[in-house]
Amino acid sequence: MFTVNQRTYNPTSSPVAVICLDGSADEYFDAALVRGLMPHVAKMCVSGWRGLARAAMPTFTNVNNSCIVTGVPPSVHGIGGNFFFDTASGQEVMMNSAKFLRVETIFPHAQRAGRKVAVVTAKEKLRDIFASGLIGVGGIAFSSEKAKHAQVATHGIGDVEALVGPTPEIYSADASLYVLKAGVALLERGRADFLYLSTTDYMQHKHAPTDPQALAFYAAIDAEVGRLLALGAVVGITADHGMNAKQRADGSPNVIYLESELVQQFGDGFRVILPITDPYVAHHGSLGSFAQVHLPPGLGAAQVRDWLLLRSGIVECHDRATAARLMELPPDRMGDLVVVSGRDVVLGRTPAYHDLGALAGRLRSHGGRAEEMVPLIFSRPLNAAYAARAIGDVRNFDIFEFICNATH
């Protein structure tokens, strides 16, 4: 038993495996399950528990993975996007380092409580956050993207390729499957019994739920889940966000170039921050359904907010204080306004800022309310108290508490 960030965890003696399937809207599971392609997950849904959970806003990777591994919202852990504008330094800063975390993760506490903890992520950008405080107490943390570079001193493990296989290409289905295969290998060899496995959403950005490539991918995921179950693990599955097509009828990206439109209406001095921005531009071209807007001096937030709310495609616009309250965000890492676009719309800065060539003619993305509800699946039934909680406003970052406290 251990307590972190005012939550107490009492895990079963069985191995625990929490999986964050990046970008996995519930429709991906439905499409595969109805075709009989995920028999192990289908069994989990019948003999365990399946429902929905609400992700944190904005519905981006760094934000929600940080929530899951700390058990708290962004207002507490401090990471409200992949990027923010640091007004003190005047720099746009990527929040891919543990130095931006304002609380501890659950992992070093689980390790000190006697569990053998391993966290495996597809994207290297998350590894430092996951590894915070863990390596020094004997845990393991590495990414499939940089698997061949893992060393005992810095990752808690070396020679990963001998354990799992060659390092995969990050823009591939294999990058995610490698994460799950690594979890299986670590469990098989007794290297870990408390796993967090976080995949990448490359496949969901590229393929709709019923595309043959997506169906094959989820069938392969199911095979690895089956291996974890066969090894005696209690498995919990959720996602950091969903995914939707953001295109016009002709297939072109449905983009509102927010900075361009604001400058045209009000004049120069705006800075639009797109918190989806990260090194993986082939996923989304830095286009998502959420933006932070820093206003020029002397321009009232209410005036700009009211104008933006009249713009077709924009569904929410809040001043900093309101957005921080409604979306549980850290106010000191926010703009003057927060803007959210609709299900099929993304927000950009200017046409020149974005390289849409990397998208290969198709845009699927996330970040807004339309990607907020995600799957929550457990391989064992929940006890009465947690089953009652699960039909309310359960969050994706409740998953470790649920799997530790509700499944035995």
Secondary structure, 3 states (H helix, E strand, C coil): CEEECCEEECCCCCCEEEEECCCCCHHHHHHHHHCCCCHHHHHHHHHCEEEEEECCCCCCHHHHHHHHHHCCCHHHHCCCCCEEEECCCCEEEECCCHHHCCCCCCHHHHHHCCCCEEEEECCHHHHHHHHCCCHHHCCEEEECCCHHHCCHHHHCCCCHHHHHCCCCCCCCHHHHHHHHHHHHHHHHCCCCCEEEEECCCHHHHHCCCCCHHHHHHHHHHHHHHHHHHHCCCEEEEECCCCCEECECCCCCECEEEHHHHHHHHHCCCCEEECCCCCCCHHHHCCCECEEEEECCCCCCHHHHHHHHHCCCCEEEEEEHHHHHHHHCCCHHHCCCEEEEECCCCEEECCHHHCCHHHHCCCCEECCCHHHCEEEEEECCCCCHHHHHHHCCCCEHHHHHHHHHHCCC
